Amino acid sequence: MDEKHRFVFLLRDVEGLSVKETAEALDLSEVNVKVRLLRTRLQLREQLTRTLGDPDRRLVKTQDHSH
């Protein structure tokens, strides 16, 4: 995850700041905070699913090269 997405995630989901507070802290619009947070959560979910989860529930299907 790149830095611009990591900071939004940390401030919102780890530190518990509001969207408005996060936007002010990072000098972003509230819409930009929401978009970055959504993208980060989707990316994290995919990484965790790839590592720990059921392949059939992935957002992005990968081809099985074992055949």
BALOBA-1460 file (C-alpha; in Angstrom, 3 decimals):
// residues 67
<rec num="1" residu="m" x="0.000" y="0.000" z="0.000"/>
<rec num="2" residu="d" x="1.437" y="3.357" z="-0.927"/>
<rec num="3" residu="e" x="1.958" y="6.150" z="1.563"/>
<rec num="4" residu="k" x="-1.019" y="8.315" z="0.537"/>
<rec num="5" residu="h" x="-3.408" y="5.429" z="1.145"/>
<rec num="6" residu="r" x="-1.643" y="4.210" z="4.287"/>
<rec num="7" residu="f" x="-1.994" y="7.585" z="6.041"/>
<rec num="8" residu="v" x="-5.733" y="7.779" z="5.353"/>
<rec num="9" residu="f" x="-6.220" y="4.223" z="6.619"/>
<rec num="10" residu="l" x="-4.166" y="4.839" z="9.756"/>
<rec num="11" residu="l" x="-5.934" y="8.065" z="10.657"/>
<rec num="12" residu="r" x="-9.458" y="6.788" z="9.956"/>
<rec num="13" residu="d" x="-9.427" y="3.107" z="10.887"/>
<rec num="14" residu="v" x="-6.604" y="2.913" z="13.415"/>
<rec num="15" residu="e" x="-6.677" y="6.317" z="15.123"/>
<rec num="16" residu="g" x="-10.443" y="6.803" z="14.731"/>
<rec num="17" residu="l" x="-10.449" y="10.304" z="13.241"/>
<rec num="18" residu="s" x="-13.530" y="11.436" z="11.359"/>
<rec num="19" residu="v" x="-13.495" y="11.933" z="7.597"/>
<rec num="20" residu="k" x="-13.415" y="15.684" z="8.184"/>
<rec num="21" residu="e" x="-10.528" y="15.465" z="10.667"/>
<rec num="22" residu="t" x="-8.579" y="13.173" z="8.348"/>
<rec num="23" residu="a" x="-9.139" y="15.515" z="5.417"/>
<rec num="24" residu="e" x="-7.923" y="18.493" z="7.451"/>
<rec num="25" residu="a" x="-4.873" y="16.627" z="8.780"/>
<rec num="26" residu="l" x="-3.798" y="15.538" z="5.288"/>
<rec num="27" residu="d" x="-4.959" y="18.657" z="3.433"/>
<rec num="28" residu="l" x="-7.369" y="16.652" z="1.271"/>
<rec num="29" residu="s" x="-11.028" y="16.965" z="0.378"/>
<rec num="30" residu="e" x="-13.444" y="14.767" z="2.301"/>
<rec num="31" residu="v" x="-14.363" y="13.029" z="-0.970"/>
<rec num="32" residu="n" x="-10.700" y="12.221" z="-1.586"/>
<rec num="33" residu="v" x="-10.394" y="10.738" z="1.903"/>
<rec num="34" residu="k" x="-13.421" y="8.516" z="1.261"/>
<rec num="35" residu="v" x="-12.108" y="7.340" z="-2.116"/>
<rec num="36" residu="r" x="-8.650" y="6.559" z="-0.762"/>
<rec num="37" residu="l" x="-10.112" y="4.740" z="2.216"/>
<rec num="38" residu="l" x="-12.390" y="2.637" z="0.017"/>
<rec num="39" residu="r" x="-9.518" y="1.680" z="-2.283"/>
<rec num="40" residu="t" x="-7.300" y="0.837" z="0.677"/>
<rec num="41" residu="r" x="-9.935" y="-1.329" z="2.347"/>
<rec num="42" residu="l" x="-10.571" y="-3.214" z="-0.904"/>
<rec num="43" residu="q" x="-6.844" y="-3.749" z="-1.407"/>
<rec num="44" residu="l" x="-6.387" y="-4.966" z="2.166"/>
<rec num="45" residu="r" x="-9.362" y="-7.297" z="1.878"/>
<rec num="46" residu="e" x="-7.956" y="-8.800" z="-1.307"/>
<rec num="47" residu="q" x="-4.501" y="-9.251" z="0.239"/>
<rec num="48" residu="l" x="-5.955" y="-10.904" z="3.331"/>
<rec num="49" residu="t" x="-8.234" y="-13.128" z="1.265"/>
<rec num="50" residu="r" x="-5.320" y="-14.156" z="-0.926"/>
<rec num="51" residu="t" x="-3.269" y="-15.022" z="2.135"/>
<rec num="52" residu="l" x="-5.878" y="-16.425" z="4.517"/>
<rec num="53" residu="g" x="-9.217" y="-16.827" z="2.803"/>
<rec num="54" residu="d" x="-11.294" y="-18.899" z="0.461"/>
<rec num="55" residu="p" x="-10.201" y="-18.389" z="-3.167"/>
<rec num="56" residu="d" x="-13.830" y="-18.593" z="-4.337"/>
<rec num="57" residu="r" x="-14.686" y="-15.412" z="-2.407"/>
<rec num="58" residu="r" x="-11.944" y="-13.226" z="-3.904"/>
<rec num="59" residu="l" x="-12.845" y="-9.949" z="-5.581"/>
<rec num="60" residu="v" x="-10.315" y="-10.561" z="-8.310"/>
<rec num="61" residu="k" x="-10.195" y="-14.112" z="-9.574"/>
<rec num="62" residu="t" x="-6.756" y="-15.495" z="-10.336"/>
<rec num="63" residu="q" x="-6.135" y="-18.349" z="-12.706"/>
<rec num="64" residu="d" x="-5.091" y="-21.644" z="-11.232"/>
<rec num="65" residu="h" x="-1.914" y="-22.715" z="-13.028"/>
<rec num="66" residu="s" x="-1.693" y="-26.124" z="-11.345"/>
<rec num="67" residu="h" x="-3.539" y="-27.985" z="-14.126"/>
